[in-house]
Amino acid sequence: MDLYPKFWNFAFVLLILPLITNCRIPDEPGSSGPPSSIQLLPDNVVKTSSSPFGSKGRGRTGSTDSKSFKELQLNICNSGYAKCFQKGKSVPEAGKLIYQTGPNLVTINEVCSNDIAELQSYLAEAWPQDYTYSVFMPAIDKSRNAPYKCQNQYLYGGAVIGRVPGSEWKGFNAYGGKYVTQDSGNEGRTFACAYATGDHFACTTHLSSTAKSTALAQCKALMFDAVPYLKGLSGASGKTVVGGDLNLKYDKGDANDVQYCVPNGYTRKGDGDVQHVTFSNDLHFGSTKKYGLSYTDHDGFLVNLTT
């Protein structure tokens, strides 16, 4: 009897077993519903789209290069409770930066629901011939099991705001949910996602600020579970961008290194602190730029990409 084939089969199993046991395998979408690491909350999602701004604004600042794709990540600290709150001044400051940089996509954290229309209008002005959309998802007030509110009693959370060329607009889908893994604080961390039909898929989130291990678990739940599930649900393919304040840093010596929540096929770029933008590899990295802001404790973080 030839024993060599059996020997090599056994050796192969021993070789790959450690790789299998250490691999983060995402939940698969299917008839059983969303992945176990997240809970979708469709009734809490607020979505808006706007027709082209037209000639009433200051003129286009968005790139004329059809291959350019810019993502602007912002944390505007506008809840009214945090020490960095500056009585709403961070909203027009963020709006000016949106208009100045002319991004394709804006991801925003620590924003109130009544701020979204104003911020979206700046993006619409930057792209006057294009459609814009917004998806807002509130954080969850655990004590009430209800949406978290800003001091002004509007909802508090995060938003995705994007643009699609007027000739290519086919509408958009909006999604939002919360993570099953949460820290001991009262703010239940959530995510907001949008699929601009045929153009791009995007999400934002603001993760736990008190426990890095919890933040990493939430980050993995978003990147390995929620994103592929929602892309499958919506039929999205192609360019995907996730921006947010992850409360995690890039540190190869840290067990909670943010790089551990970057799936194969994606690239992450950070601001040197806790804000990060992760994008699918069908987008090509160009450069990053930080913009100091006076009315929030986070820089504006721009990532320049091309298709």
JOSUL-V880934 format. One record per helix or strand of 2 or more residues. SS is the DSSP state (helix for helix, strand for strand). FROM is the first residue (numbers start at 1). TO is the last residue. If there is no record, write none. Layout:
SS,FROM,TO / SS,FROM,TO
This chain:
helix,4,22 / strand,38,40 / helix,42,44 / strand,45,50 / helix,54,56 / strand,68,75 / helix,89,101 / strand,105,112 / helix,113,126 / strand,131,138 / strand,140,141 / strand,146,147 / strand,155,164 / helix,166,168 / strand,172,179 / strand,187,188 / strand,190,196 / strand,200,206 / helix,212,234 / strand,240,245 / helix,258,261 / strand,266,270 / strand,275,280 / strand,284,291 / strand,300,306
